[in-house]
């Protein structure tokens, strides 16, 4: 945890250089914060094209000029966006995706922090404190129990929990059901919504940290003067370090949690139950609350795509460096050739080059191996025997045809009841009938027809039955990364 010392010098530096503080000091802060909150934060929009964002800002400026006068905000919308993306401001990130020449815009973590702080300035009708205290207490218990290495103490704590659960079951069986009152429900729901919004903000900051790492690596490549092997070792060590860091491990654990179809269904059911409570309905929750876990999923996918794109760009950057190094070697060789041609007509005096005298390698006759003639098999001595087996030649024309329409119907019927399902679960519900060919057809449908996600960190085994030449049943298996089909 980073602790900032709030002395005068530190605060003065933050006031003059931190993008969030500069945004709050800006004369256009109400326009910037309100517009970016409406187009990015509320709909959980991660990236927007420059044309779409400029059109939305132009509509916003037109409405403000009708209210404040034509002199208000005189510049075009795109000029404002480019100004907000300048390095000295840093409120937007302007970049170009691979394969397109249209600029893209995204919020920076500092801007999202400033907007989140502004949303907390308004007075709340209800401020809950009980759920926060219970959450803090549960976190302390988890840390204490999770770091306890004594088996006797762990078992005693587990027995204590079991006794408490048995006592609560006995009360329910006796008709004593304790329910949360409306105040407690509102308290916990407000804390849930605050945590959900903060989690979306954290995704953007994690993505920003990955980009900062990529920038540091590029700078190191550009200024490196040692060997290429040492450079690659240093770079790969740093890229592995962020994955093994506390932030990388926490993000990987969160991503594994979100990829679980069982967890997704559980979150959906819990949200439906909670939003149906009268106490929660009185708070008028945002309409996107029902699909907040899908917003987490989209934000996580954007972060994963950013990391993959940075890895590809880094590989191309290293290839460019290797090409430049080879080009430098060719330039040196051409320089040597041009100097040699210049000296061809004017021979230099003195010794120019020394070469070793030519000499013959002496190999004595007894040192040579004796000749060994190659064996010549007598083909004519083999007697060909005519076979009398009756073989049906039509089998040569039989081919295995996979019914993709049947597989497509199976996937669609399954996704009607589930928001997402893994390839292994699809095969378990409907076993493979044509072995590996049918498995490859599933993978082709996942890349061409359906939306699918590949979890490279998790490997699954898929089994199917087949028969050998003698008709005996065999079990085949294939190991591949987890493939998840999404609705």
C-alpha positions in Angstrom: 0.0 0.0 0.0 1.3 3.4 -1.0 1.1 6.1 1.7 1.4 9.7 0.4 2.8 12.2 2.8 0.5 15.2 2.7 3.0 17.9 3.3 3.1 21.3 1.6 5.7 20.4 -1.0 4.0 17.1 -2.0 0.6 18.8 -2.3 2.0 21.6 -4.3 3.6 19.2 -6.8 0.3 17.2 -7.1 -1.7 20.4 -7.6 0.5 21.5 -10.5 1.2 18.2 -12.2 -1.4 15.5 -11.3 -4.1 15.3 -14.1 -7.0 14.7 -11.7 -6.2 17.9 -9.7 -5.6 19.9 -12.9 -9.0 18.8 -14.1 -10.7 20.0 -11.0 -8.9 23.4 -11.3 -9.8 23.8 -15.0 -12.3 26.5 -16.1 -14.1 23.8 -18.2 -14.2 21.2 -15.4 -18.1 21.1 -15.3 -18.2 20.4 -19.1 -15.3 17.9 -19.1 -16.5 15.9 -16.0 -20.2 15.8 -17.0 -19.6 14.9 -20.6 -17.0 12.2 -20.0 -19.1 10.8 -17.1 -22.1 10.5 -19.5 -20.4 9.0 -22.5 -17.7 6.8 -20.8 -18.5 6.0 -17.1 -22.3 5.5 -17.1 -22.5 3.1 -20.2 -19.1 1.5 -19.2 -17.7 2.5 -22.6 -14.0 1.6 -22.8 -13.0 3.1 -26.2 -14.7 5.4 -28.6 -13.9 6.5 -32.1 -12.9 10.2 -32.6 -15.9 10.8 -35.0 -18.5 9.4 -32.6 -17.1 11.2 -29.6 -16.8 14.5 -31.4 -20.4 14.1 -32.6 -21.6 13.6 -29.0 -19.6 16.5 -27.7 -20.9 18.7 -30.6 -24.5 18.0 -29.4 -23.5 18.8 -25.9 -21.9 22.1 -26.9 -24.9 23.1 -29.0 -27.3 22.6 -26.0 -24.9 24.6 -23.8 -24.7 27.5 -26.3 -28.5 27.7 -26.5 -28.6 28.1 -22.7 -25.4 30.2 -22.1 -25.1 32.1 -25.4 -23.2 31.7 -28.6 -20.0 32.9 -27.0 -19.8 29.9 -24.7 -17.3 27.2 -25.9 -16.6 28.7 -29.3 -14.1 26.0 -30.5 -15.1 22.9 -32.5 -15.7 19.7 -30.6 -12.7 17.8 -32.0 -10.4 20.7 -31.1 -11.6 20.4 -27.5 -11.0 16.6 -27.5 -7.5 17.0 -28.9 -6.8 19.6 -26.2 -8.0 17.3 -23.4 -5.7 14.6 -24.8 -2.5 16.8 -24.7 0.3 15.4 -22.5 0.2 18.5 -20.2 -3.4 17.7 -19.4 -3.8 13.9 -19.7 -7.5 13.7 -19.3 -8.0 11.6 -22.4 -5.8 9.0 -24.1 -5.6 9.4 -27.9 -4.3 6.5 -29.9 -4.6 4.6 -33.1 -5.6 0.9 -33.4 -3.7 -1.5 -35.6 -5.1 -1.5 -39.2 -7.0 1.8 -39.0 -6.1 5.4 -39.4 -9.0 6.7 -37.3 -8.1 8.1 -33.9 -9.6 6.5 -30.8 -10.2 8.0 -27.3 -10.2 6.5 -23.9 -10.4 7.8 -20.3 -7.3 8.0 -18.2 -7.3 6.6 -14.7 -6.7 10.1 -13.3 -9.8 11.4 -15.0 -11.9 8.6 -13.7 -10.7 9.2 -10.2 -11.6 12.8 -10.4 -15.1 11.9 -11.6 -15.5 9.3 -8.9 -14.6 11.9 -6.3 -17.1 14.4 -7.7 -19.9 11.8 -7.5 -19.3 11.5 -3.8 -19.7 15.2 -3.1 -23.5 15.1 -3.3 -25.4 14.5 -0.1 -26.7 11.0 0.2 -30.1 10.3 1.7 -28.8 7.4 3.6 -25.2 6.7 4.8 -24.7 3.1 6.0 -21.9 2.2 8.3 -22.9 -1.2 9.7 -22.0 -3.2 6.5 -18.6 -1.5 6.3 -17.8 -2.5 9.8 -18.9 -6.1 9.1 -16.9 -6.2 6.0 -13.8 -4.9 7.8 -14.3 -7.5 10.5 -14.7 -10.3 8.0 -11.5 -9.2 6.2 -9.6 -9.3 9.5 -10.9 -12.8 10.2 -10.0 -14.0 6.7 -6.4 -12.8 7.1 -6.1 -14.2 10.6 -7.5 -17.6 9.6 -5.8 -17.8 6.3 -2.3 -17.2 7.8 -2.8 -19.6 10.7 -0.4 -22.6 10.3 -1.4 -24.5 13.4 -3.8 -27.4 12.4 -5.3 -27.6 15.9 -6.3 -23.9 15.8 -7.7 -24.2 12.3 -9.8 -27.2 13.3 -11.1 -25.5 16.4 -12.2 -22.5 14.3 -13.9 -24.8 11.8 -15.7 -26.6 14.6 -16.8 -23.2 16.0 -18.3 -22.2 12.6 -20.0 -25.6 12.3 -21.6 -25.2 15.7 -22.8 -21.7 14.8 -24.3 -23.1 11.5 -26.0 -26.0 13.4 -27.5 -23.5 15.9 -28.9 -21.4 13.1 -30.3 -24.4 11.4 -32.0 -25.4 14.6 -33.6 -21.9 14.9 -34.9 -22.1 11.4 -36.4 -25.5 12.0 -38.0 -24.1 15.1 -39.6 -21.3 13.1 -37.2 -18.5 14.3 -36.1 -17.0 11.0 -34.1 -13.8 11.4 -34.4 -11.4 8.5 -32.5 -8.2 7.6 -34.6 -5.1 8.1 -34.9 -2.5 5.3 -32.2 -0.3 6.8 -29.7 -3.2 6.8 -30.6 -4.1 3.2 -30.1 -0.5 2.0 -26.8 -0.3 3.8 -25.4 -3.4 2.2 -26.8 -2.6 -1.3 -25.1 0.9 -1.2 -21.8 -0.7 -0.3 -22.2 -3.3 -3.1 -22.8 -0.5 -5.7 -19.8 1.5 -4.5 -17.6 -1.6 -4.7 -18.9 -2.4 -8.2 -18.1 1.1 -9.5 -14.7 1.0 -7.9 -13.9 -2.3 -9.6 -14.6 -0.9 -13.0 -12.2 2.0 -12.2 -9.6 -0.5 -11.1 -9.8 -2.3 -14.5 -8.8 0.9 -16.3 -5.9 1.5 -13.9 -4.6 -2.0 -14.3 -4.7 -1.5 -18.1 -2.9 1.8 -17.7 -0.1 0.1 -15.7 0.4 -2.5 -18.4 0.8 0.3 -21.0 3.3 2.1 -18.7 5.3 -1.2 -18.5 5.3 -1.5 -22.3 6.5 2.1 -22.7 9.4 1.5 -20.2 10.4 -1.6 -22.2 10.4 0.3 -25.5 12.6 3.0 -24.0 15.0 0.4 -22.7 15.2 -1.2 -26.2 15.9 2.1 -27.9 18.7 3.0 -25.5 20.2 -0.5 -25.0 23.9 -0.8 -25.9 24.6 -4.4 -24.7 24.0 -7.7 -26.4 20.6 -8.8 -27.7 20.5 -11.9 -25.5 21.0 -9.8 -22.3 18.3 -7.4 -23.6 15.7 -10.2 -24.1 16.5 -11.7 -20.8 16.0 -8.4 -19.1 12.7 -7.6 -20.9 11.2 -11.1 -20.4 12.1 -10.9 -16.8 10.2 -7.7 -16.3 7.1 -8.9 -18.3 7.0 -12.0 -16.1 7.4 -9.8 -13.0 4.2 -8.0 -13.5 2.3 -11.3 -13.9 3.8 -12.6 -10.7 3.3 -9.3 -8.8 0.5 -8.8 -6.3 -1.5 -6.8 -8.9 -1.0 -9.5 -11.6 -2.0 -12.4 -9.3 -5.0 -10.5 -8.1 -6.2 -9.7 -11.6 -5.6 -13.3 -12.8 -7.7 -14.6 -9.8 -10.5 -12.1 -10.6 -10.5 -13.1 -14.3 -10.7 -16.8 -13.5 -13.6 -16.0 -11.2 -15.4 -14.1 -13.9 -14.8 -16.9 -16.5 -16.6 -19.4 -14.4 -20.1 -20.1 -15.9 -21.3 -21.3 -12.5 -20.3 -18.0 -10.9 -21.9 -16.0 -13.7 -25.2 -17.8 -13.2 -24.9 -17.4 -9.4 -24.3 -13.6 -9.7 -27.3 -13.3 -12.1 -29.6 -15.1 -9.7 -28.4 -13.1 -6.7 -28.8 -9.8 -8.5 -32.4 -10.7 -9.6 -33.3 -11.6 -6.0 -31.8 -8.5 -4.5 -33.2 -6.0 -7.0 -36.7 -7.5 -6.4 -36.5 -6.5 -2.7 -38.8 -3.5 -1.9 -36.1 -1.8 0.2 -33.7 -1.9 -2.8 -36.4 -0.7 -5.2 -36.9 2.4 -3.1 -33.3 3.4 -3.8 -34.0 3.5 -7.5 -30.9 1.6 -8.6 -29.4 2.2 -12.0 -30.8 0.0 -14.8 -27.3 -1.3 -15.6 -27.1 -2.8 -12.1 -28.7 -6.0 -13.3 -25.8 -6.6 -15.7 -23.0 -5.2 -13.7 -21.1 -8.5 -13.8 -21.2 -8.4 -17.6 -19.7 -4.9 -17.4 -16.9 -6.4 -15.3 -16.5 -9.1 -18.0 -16.3 -6.5 -20.8 -13.8 -4.4 -18.9 -11.6 -7.5 -18.2 -11.7 -8.5 -21.8 -10.6 -5.1 -22.9 -7.6 -5.3 -20.4 -6.7 -8.8 -21.7 -6.9 -7.6 -25.4 -4.6 -4.6 -24.4 -2.0 -7.0 -22.9 -2.2 -9.2 -26.0 -1.8 -6.2 -28.4 1.1 -4.9 -26.4 2.9 -8.2 -26.6 2.4 -8.3 -30.4 3.7 -4.7 -30.8 6.7 -5.5 -28.6 7.5 -8.5 -30.8 7.3 -6.4 -33.9 9.4 -3.7 -32.2 12.1 -6.3 -31.5 11.9 -7.5 -35.1 12.4 -3.9 -36.3 15.5 -3.5 -34.0 16.9 -6.8 -35.5 16.3 -5.4 -39.0 18.0 -2.2 -38.2 21.0 -4.1 -36.8 21.3 -6.2 -40.0 21.0 -3.0 -42.0 23.9 -1.5 -40.1 26.0 -4.5 -40.8 25.2 -4.2 -44.5 26.2 -0.5 -44.4 29.6 -1.4 -42.9 30.2 -4.0 -45.6 29.2 -1.5 -48.4 31.6 1.0 -46.8 34.5 -1.6 -47.0 33.7 -2.3 -50.6 33.6 1.3 -51.6 37.0 2.0 -49.9 38.5 -1.1 -51.7 37.3 0.2 -55.1 38.7 3.6 -54.3 42.2 2.0 -53.7 42.1 -0.3 -56.7 43.8 2.2 -59.1 46.2 3.5 -56.5 48.0 0.7 -54.8 49.1 1.6 -51.3 52.7 1.3 -50.2 53.9 -1.1 -47.7 52.1 -4.2 -46.3 48.4 -4.0 -46.8 47.2 -7.4 -45.8 48.8 -10.6 -44.6 47.5 -14.1 -45.5 48.7 -17.5 -44.4 50.6 -19.4 -47.0 48.7 -22.2 -48.8 49.5 -25.7 -47.7 48.3 -29.2 -48.4 46.8 -31.5 -45.9 48.8 -34.8 -45.9 46.6 -37.9 -45.3 48.6 -41.1 -45.2 47.3 -44.2 -47.1 47.1 -46.3 -43.9 44.9 -43.6 -42.2 42.2 -44.1 -44.8 39.3 -46.5 -44.0 39.0 -49.6 -46.2 36.4 -49.7 -48.8 33.2 -51.5 -47.9 31.0 -52.6 -50.8 27.3 -51.9 -50.5 25.1 -54.9 -50.2 22.8 -55.4 -53.2 19.6 -57.2 -52.3 18.4 -59.8 -54.9 14.9 -58.6 -55.6 14.4 -61.4 -58.1 14.7 -64.0 -55.4 11.4 -62.8 -53.7 8.4 -64.8 -54.9 5.2 -62.7 -55.2 2.1 -64.5 -53.9 -1.3 -63.5 -55.2 -3.9 -62.8 -52.5 -7.4 -64.2 -52.4 -9.0 -61.8 -49.9 -12.3 -60.3 -50.9 -12.1 -56.6 -50.0 -14.9 -54.2 -50.7 -13.4 -51.3 -52.8 -16.3 -49.0 -51.9 -14.7 -48.4 -48.5 -12.0 -46.4 -50.2 -14.6 -43.8 -51.1 -16.2 -43.6 -47.6 -15.5 -40.2 -45.9 -16.4 -38.9 -42.4 -18.8 -35.9 -42.7 -19.5 -33.9 -39.6 -23.0 -32.5 -39.3 -22.2 -28.9 -38.3 -25.9 -28.0 -38.3 -26.5 -30.5 -35.5 -23.6 -29.1 -33.5 -24.9 -25.5 -34.1 -28.4 -26.5 -32.8 -26.8 -28.1 -29.7 -24.8 -25.0 -28.9 -27.8 -22.6 -29.4 -30.1 -24.7 -27.3 -27.6 -24.9 -24.5 -27.0 -21.1 -24.6 -30.7 -20.5 -24.2 -30.4 -21.7 -20.6 -26.9 -20.5 -19.9 -25.2 -17.2 -20.5 -21.9 -19.1 -21.3 -20.7 -22.7 -21.4 -17.4 -24.4 -21.9 -16.6 -26.8 -24.7 -16.0 -29.6 -22.2 -19.5 -29.1 -20.8 -21.0 -29.2 -24.4 -19.2 -32.5 -25.1 -20.3 -33.9 -21.8 -23.9 -33.1 -22.5 -23.7 -34.5 -26.0 -20.7 -36.9 -26.4 -18.6 -36.8 -29.5 -19.8 -39.3 -32.2 -17.1 -38.7 -34.8 -14.1 -38.2 -32.6 -11.4 -35.6 -33.4 -13.1 -34.4 -36.5 -16.2 -33.4 -34.5 -14.1 -31.6 -31.9 -12.4 -29.6 -34.6 -15.8 -28.6 -36.0 -16.7 -27.3 -32.5 -13.6 -25.1 -32.5 -14.4 -23.8 -36.0 -17.9 -22.9 -35.0 -16.5 -21.0 -32.0 -14.4 -18.8 -34.2 -16.8 -18.3 -37.1 -20.4 -18.5 -35.9 -20.5 -17.9 -32.1 -18.7 -15.6 -29.7 -16.1 -17.5 -27.8 -13.3 -16.8 -25.3 -10.1 -18.9 -24.9 -8.6 -19.1 -21.4 -4.9 -19.9 -22.1 -4.1 -20.4 -18.4 -6.6 -23.3 -17.9 -6.2 -26.7 -19.7 -9.1 -29.1 -20.0 -9.2 -32.8 -21.1 -12.0 -33.9 -23.5 -12.6 -37.7 -23.9 -14.5 -39.7 -26.5 -15.0 -43.4 -27.4 -13.9 -45.0 -30.6 -13.4 -48.5 -32.0 -10.3 -50.2 -33.4 -9.9 -52.5 -36.4 -11.1 -55.4 -34.3 -14.2 -53.6 -33.0 -12.9 -53.1 -29.4 -13.9 -49.9 -27.6 -11.0 -47.4 -27.0 -11.0 -44.1 -25.0 -9.3 -41.2 -26.8 -8.5 -37.8 -25.1 -7.3 -34.4 -26.2 -5.9 -31.6 -24.0 -6.5 -28.0 -25.1 -7.0 -24.6 -23.4 -10.5 -23.9 -22.0 -12.9 -22.6 -24.8 -16.0 -20.8 -23.5 -19.0 -20.2 -25.8 -20.9 -17.0 -24.9 -24.4 -15.9 -25.6 
